[in-house]
Amino acid sequence: MTKLRWIALFYMVALLVAASLNYIPGLTDAEGRAFGIFALDIFDDLLHLVSALWAGIAAYLSSRAARSFLLYFGILYLGDGLLGLATGSGYLDLGILNYGIQDLPFGFKILANLPHIALGGGAVLSAYLFRREA
């Protein structure tokens, strides 16, 4: 297995963990926010599950498929995180359409969008660094 395929498998596991956060007792507060920050709903869970499935299938198929997953997934999630950092709403959950620009403390925006920025940026970086494997 190549590094790209291993990285795609890591993303599959990370996304499955993200999809399960609402269902692990003690991780959500009284308002249903995971870690007191992330207000995940069934749509978010399905998005994470579909992304995990995409990552797993790509890792199984080939290094080229894994690289494509990392590149496209990374662009989508990084862009969503950067938009969320700038406006308080992302586009993958249609937040920018449903809620528009939100006036939230910048520190909260960093915490709320860091997972998408880190995972998206890491995926794009991996696709670039290991592009010769594909």
Disulfide bonds with the S-S distance in Angstrom:
none
